[in-house]
Amino acid sequence: YAAELLFQLEELSNDPDRTISDEEQELLELAAELTEKKRRLPQPPQTGKSKSKTKKKSKPEKHKTTDKKQRGVEKISGISGGIIYLGRNVIGNENIYRHLGTPNDLWFHAHDCPGAHVLLKTAPGAAECAKEQMQAAALAAANSKFNTEKVTAVTMTRVKHLRKPKGGRLGQLLLSGPIKTLQVNNHD
């Protein structure tokens, strides 16, 4: 607003048919003094953006998350070309069961203790590999409350033998059907 007024005053002062009053002359001198002081002020560093962009208040950029199905899940390559999914928290454990697992995938969890859910998807066309199963079981043991024990029992079953109890907490599952228990040595 002040800049616009100054511009109008300067135009009036440049008009040869008009005489400038003492007040207008005083305003012009004040404006010149203010302009000089503004010029002497240190300028903020330029970021390469135009002034119109810097004046706008933009929303802070949100951290981009991965697909909701992958939230809380770590993806690991298996020894024989399969994919192992490791639940890092209750949301990740839930996502492994609800979104990533298919009926014939193998599911692993440390027996009778809190811990990560682990899902093993074998490579397409490949036979199931015992070493890859032990790799997934070792991940389940290492990410459980029993990870300091010498040996941890890890339950293995197919996803089709899992079900969620009514009103169950996130990550809580019931096992029904054939179950195999693998013994994992935690200090190897």
Secondary structure, DSSP 8 states (H G I E B T S, - for coil): -HHHHHHHHHHHHT-TT----HHHHHHHHHHHHHHHHHHHS------S--HHHHHS-----------GGGTTEEEEE-TTS-EEEEE-SHHHHHHIIIII--TTSEEEEETTS-B--EEEE--TT----HHHHHHHHHHHHHTBTTTTSSEEEEEEEEGGGEE--TT--TT--EE-S--EEEEEETT-
